[in-house]
Amino acid sequence: MLAKLKDGFEVTVKDEILDDWEFLELLNEIDEGNGSKIVNVARAMLGEEEVGKLKEHFKEKTGKVTVNEMVEAITELLESIGEAKNS
């Protein structure tokens, strides 16, 4: 499924992620304060190729990939797929 950032950039999210227990466990670890798990969430949700595209998107804009940009993007994508699931 396609998920879109507020700036219009789209990535493909793995459809099966919405019904993946281990993915839910990763999200729970973040909720419990282990913010470094956001990297695992991104890889599980997008796969390496789509994570690479997302990183390149930010590199094209600013020349680098900041933690804030990636966390905000992953959060937006999670919200986007959550809204799609509830539609």
matplotlib code that plots the C-alpha trace (Angstrom):
import matplotlib.pyplot as plt

x = [0.0, 1.1, 1.6, 2.2, 4.1, 2.7, 5.2, 3.7, 6.5, 5.1, 6.6, 5.3, 4.4, 4.2, 0.6, 1.1, 2.6, -0.9, -1.4, 2.1, 2.5, 6.3, 5.7, 3.2, 5.8, 8.3, 5.8, 5.2, 8.9, 9.0, 6.0, 7.9, 10.7, 13.1, 13.2, 16.0, 13.5, 12.2, 15.0, 13.5, 10.0, 11.1, 12.8, 9.9, 7.3, 9.1, 11.9, 15.4, 14.7, 11.9, 13.9, 16.7, 14.2, 13.0, 16.6, 17.4, 14.3, 15.7, 19.3, 17.9, 16.3, 18.9, 22.0, 21.7, 19.3, 18.5, 17.0, 14.2, 13.2, 13.2, 11.2, 8.7, 8.4, 7.9, 5.3, 3.5, 3.6, 2.2, -0.6, -1.2, -1.6, -3.6, -6.1, -6.1, -6.9, -9.8, -11.3]
y = [0.0, 3.5, 5.9, 9.6, 12.2, 15.7, 17.0, 14.6, 12.0, 8.4, 5.1, 1.6, 0.1, -3.6, -4.6, -7.5, -5.1, -4.2, -7.8, -8.5, -9.2, -8.6, -5.2, -4.4, -5.5, -3.0, -0.2, -1.2, -1.0, 2.6, 3.4, 2.1, 4.4, 2.5, 5.1, 3.4, 0.8, 3.3, 2.0, -1.5, -0.2, 1.6, -1.5, -3.8, -1.4, -0.3, -2.7, -1.7, -0.3, 2.0, 3.2, 4.0, 6.0, 7.9, 8.7, 9.9, 12.1, 14.0, 14.1, 15.8, 18.4, 19.2, 17.2, 14.9, 12.7, 13.9, 11.8, 14.3, 14.1, 10.3, 10.0, 12.5, 10.7, 7.3, 8.8, 10.4, 7.1, 5.2, 7.7, 7.4, 3.6, 3.8, 6.1, 3.8, 0.8, 2.6, 3.8]
z = [0.0, -0.7, 2.2, 1.8, 3.8, 4.2, 1.6, -1.0, -1.0, -1.3, -0.2, -0.3, 3.1, 3.4, 3.5, 5.9, 8.5, 9.7, 11.0, 12.3, 16.0, 16.1, 14.5, 17.3, 19.8, 18.3, 18.5, 22.1, 22.9, 21.5, 23.7, 26.7, 26.0, 23.7, 20.9, 19.1, 17.9, 15.4, 13.1, 13.3, 12.8, 9.6, 8.2, 9.2, 7.8, 4.6, 3.8, 3.0, -0.5, 0.6, 3.7, 1.2, -0.9, 2.2, 3.2, -0.3, -0.2, 2.8, 1.4, -1.8, 0.3, 2.9, 2.0, 5.0, 6.9, 10.4, 13.2, 13.6, 9.9, 9.9, 13.2, 11.9, 8.6, 10.2, 12.6, 9.6, 7.7, 10.7, 11.0, 7.3, 7.3, 10.5, 8.7, 5.7, 7.8, 9.5, 6.2]

ax = plt.figure().add_subplot(projection="3d")
ax.plot(x, y, z, "-o")
ax.set_aspect("equal")
plt.show()
